[in-house]
């Protein structure tokens, strides 16, 4: 079984740079397409009222287990966002269909595939950018243990984070998150333990004209309830707006701390909003 800590440490991404970090609009036809995929840095923007935004993609990740290694492919990575009001959106996420391989010579060698867990939550916009004050939003989710045994926590784990965003002139934007996530995992012997982890992200985006954008990001987590390892990763990528309501993305990155050294990930995806 691949632990949730290992999977979450490798779920890389960052906010789409060509989507500005601005306050929510009241009509979909007037609002830019701002995505949360395939990111760790969640935007401080909610989708327009009565709009449905679908974000999905593919991710491959490799993790050095020392000794041995593991790899994970995820197809789907679905996020549905629905604008319930001018400042509130409902969210449903699914980890997708997953294929995992673990090879630790002399210890274990296995292959697993199956459905991942889901999550339900909401994002609430708290403040728009004004002077030195950034856009601010709060997100809260609860995991739904609906996945297959090898990819499920078997627990309703909560998480929350605050999202902040600044406009840096006409071309650049800065977004950052801070929060806490609880993770349930199985110990040897079948017992379960739930640990809390602090999560953080920092993403810098730049537009390349009206349609394209690039970004770089650093993110990570560290144990709060125990002396769990600290994972720090960096990533970057490119986004392209095919239509006002359709965006493609490509991203990849690698681990920089001891806990995730020699680890890397790469993925691609698309985001679409209805109505446009």
C-alpha positions in Angstrom: 0.0 0.0 0.0 1.2 3.5 -0.8 0.8 5.8 2.2 -1.2 8.9 1.9 1.7 11.0 3.1 3.8 9.7 0.1 1.0 10.3 -2.3 0.2 13.8 -1.0 3.8 14.8 -1.1 4.0 14.0 -4.8 0.7 15.6 -5.8 2.5 18.5 -7.4 1.3 21.6 -9.0 0.7 25.2 -8.9 -1.9 27.8 -9.8 -2.4 28.7 -13.4 -0.3 31.8 -14.1 -2.4 33.2 -16.9 -5.4 33.2 -14.6 -5.2 36.3 -12.5 -5.6 36.2 -8.7 -8.5 38.6 -8.6 -11.8 38.8 -6.7 -14.9 36.8 -7.8 -17.3 38.3 -10.4 -21.0 38.0 -10.4 -21.3 36.7 -14.0 -19.5 33.9 -15.8 -19.4 35.9 -19.0 -17.4 38.7 -17.3 -15.1 36.6 -15.2 -11.7 35.2 -16.2 -11.1 31.5 -16.0 -9.2 30.9 -12.7 -8.3 27.3 -12.0 -7.2 25.3 -9.0 -5.6 22.5 -11.1 -3.4 20.8 -10.9 -2.2 22.8 -8.0 -1.1 22.8 -4.4 -1.5 26.6 -4.3 -5.3 27.1 -4.4 -6.5 30.4 -5.8 -8.3 33.0 -3.6 -11.1 33.2 -6.3 -14.5 31.4 -6.3 -16.2 30.4 -9.6 -19.0 32.7 -10.7 -22.5 32.2 -9.3 -24.4 29.3 -10.9 -21.3 28.2 -12.9 -19.9 24.7 -13.0 -16.1 24.4 -13.5 -14.6 21.0 -14.3 -10.8 20.4 -13.8 -9.1 17.1 -14.5 -5.7 15.7 -15.5 -3.1 13.0 -15.4 -0.1 12.8 -13.0 2.9 10.4 -12.9 5.2 10.5 -9.8 8.3 8.6 -8.8 9.5 8.3 -5.1 12.9 7.1 -3.9 12.2 4.8 -0.9 15.9 4.1 0.0 16.2 1.2 -0.6 13.9 0.7 -3.5 11.4 3.0 -5.3 7.7 3.5 -5.9 5.8 5.0 -8.8 2.2 6.2 -9.0 0.0 7.1 -12.0 -3.2 8.9 -11.5 -5.9 9.4 -14.2 -8.8 11.7 -13.5 -7.7 13.9 -10.6 -11.2 15.4 -10.9 -12.3 18.7 -9.3 -15.8 20.0 -9.6 -16.5 23.6 -8.5 -20.0 25.1 -8.4 -20.7 28.8 -7.6 -23.4 28.9 -5.0 -23.1 32.6 -4.5 -20.9 35.6 -5.3 -18.4 34.6 -2.5 -19.0 30.8 -2.0 -18.4 27.7 -4.1 -19.0 24.0 -3.4 -16.3 21.6 -4.3 -16.1 17.8 -5.0 -12.7 16.2 -5.7 -11.7 12.6 -6.7 -8.2 11.3 -6.7 -8.9 9.3 -9.9 -8.0 5.8 -10.9 -4.5 4.9 -9.7 -1.7 2.5 -10.6 1.0 2.0 -8.0 4.3 0.0 -8.1 6.6 -0.6 -5.1 9.9 -2.3 -5.4 12.1 -2.6 -2.3 14.6 -5.4 -2.8 14.4 -8.0 -0.1 11.4 -6.4 1.5 8.4 -6.0 -0.8 7.5 -6.0 -4.5 3.9 -5.3 -5.5 1.6 -3.7 -8.0 -1.8 -2.3 -7.2 -4.5 -0.4 -9.1 -7.9 1.0 -8.1 -10.0 4.0 -7.3 -8.8 6.7 -5.0 -10.7 8.6 -2.3 -12.9 11.6 -2.8 -13.4 14.8 -0.9 -16.2 17.3 -0.4 -15.8 20.9 0.7 -16.2 24.6 0.1 -14.3 27.8 -0.6 -15.4 31.2 0.9 -14.0 34.5 -0.4 -13.3 36.7 2.6 -11.7 39.9 1.1 -10.7 41.5 -2.2 -7.3 43.0 -2.8 -7.1 46.6 -1.7 -3.8 48.4 -1.3 -1.4 46.1 0.6 -4.2 43.7 1.6 -4.4 40.6 -0.6 -7.3 38.6 -1.9 -8.2 36.2 0.9 -10.2 33.0 0.9 -10.7 30.0 3.2 -11.1 26.4 2.0 -12.3 23.4 4.1 -12.7 19.8 3.0 -13.4 16.4 4.4 -12.1 13.2 2.8 -14.6 10.6 1.8 -13.2 7.1 2.2 -14.7 5.7 -1.0 -11.6 4.4 -2.7 -10.3 0.8 -3.0 -8.4 -0.6 0.0 -4.9 0.1 -1.3 -5.7 3.8 -2.0 -8.1 4.7 0.8 -7.5 6.2 4.3 -10.8 4.5 5.5 -11.4 7.7 7.5 -13.2 11.0 7.2 -10.1 13.2 7.4 -10.6 17.0 7.5 -8.4 19.8 6.2 -8.5 23.5 5.9 -6.3 26.3 4.5 -6.2 30.0 3.9 -5.4 31.3 0.5 -3.8 34.7 -0.2 -3.1 36.4 -3.5 -1.4 39.7 -4.7 -1.3 41.3 -8.1 2.3 42.4 -8.9 1.8 44.8 -11.8 0.1 43.8 -15.0 2.0 40.6 -15.7 2.9 39.0 -12.4 0.9 37.5 -9.5 1.9 35.9 -6.2 -0.3 33.3 -4.4 0.4 31.5 -1.1 -1.5 29.1 1.2 -1.2 28.0 4.8 -3.3 25.3 6.6 -3.5 22.0 8.4 -4.5 18.5 7.1 -5.3 15.4 9.1 -4.2 12.0 7.7 -5.2 8.6 8.8 -2.9 5.6 7.9 -2.5 2.0 8.9 0.3 0.8 11.1 1.9 -2.6 11.2 -0.5 -5.0 12.8 -3.6 -3.3 11.4 -3.9 -0.4 13.9 -4.7 3.1 12.6 -3.3 6.4 13.5 -4.3 9.9 12.6 -1.6 12.6 12.3 -1.9 16.3 11.7 0.4 18.1 9.2 1.0 21.8 8.5 0.8 22.6 4.8 2.2 25.6 2.9 2.6 26.8 -0.7 4.1 29.8 -2.5 3.5 30.3 -6.3 4.7 33.1 -8.7 2.9 33.4 -12.0 3.6 35.5 -15.1 1.4 36.0 -18.2 2.8 35.6 -21.7 0.4 37.6 -23.7 -3.4 37.1 -23.5 -3.5 33.3 -23.7 -0.3 31.7 -22.2 1.3 31.8 -18.8 4.2 30.2 -16.8 4.6 29.6 -13.1 7.1 28.4 -10.5 6.1 27.2 -7.0 7.5 25.8 -3.8 5.3 23.8 -1.4 5.5 21.3 1.4 4.3 19.9 4.7 5.6 19.0 8.1 4.3 17.0 11.1 2.5 18.7 13.9 1.2 15.9 16.1 4.5 13.9 16.0 8.0 14.2 14.7 7.0 13.4 11.2 9.2 14.1 8.2 9.2 17.5 6.4 8.7 17.4 2.7 9.7 20.3 0.5 9.2 20.3 -3.3 9.4 22.7 -6.2 7.6 22.7 -9.5 6.7 24.8 -12.5 4.8 24.7 -15.7 2.9 26.3 -18.6 -0.8 27.1 -19.2 -2.6 28.0 -22.4 -6.1 29.4 -22.8 -7.7 27.8 -25.9 -11.0 29.6 -25.3 -12.3 31.9 -22.6 -13.7 28.9 -20.8 -11.1 26.2 -21.7 -7.6 26.0 -20.5 -4.8 23.4 -20.9 -1.8 22.9 -18.6 1.5 21.0 -18.3 3.6 20.9 -15.1 6.4 19.0 -13.4 8.8 19.2 -10.5 10.9 17.4 -7.9 11.7 17.1 -4.2 14.4 19.1 -2.6 14.3 17.9 1.1 15.7 14.7 2.5 12.2 13.1 2.8 11.5 13.4 -0.9 15.0 13.6 -2.5 15.4 11.9 -5.9 11.6 12.2 -6.4 10.0 13.8 -9.4 6.6 14.2 -11.0 5.0 15.4 -14.2 1.4 15.8 -15.5 -1.0 17.6 -17.8 -4.6 18.5 -17.7 -7.6 20.7 -18.8 -10.1 22.9 -17.2 -13.5 23.9 -18.5 -16.3 26.2 -17.2 -20.0 26.2 -18.1 -21.6 28.5 -19.1 -18.8 30.4 -20.8 
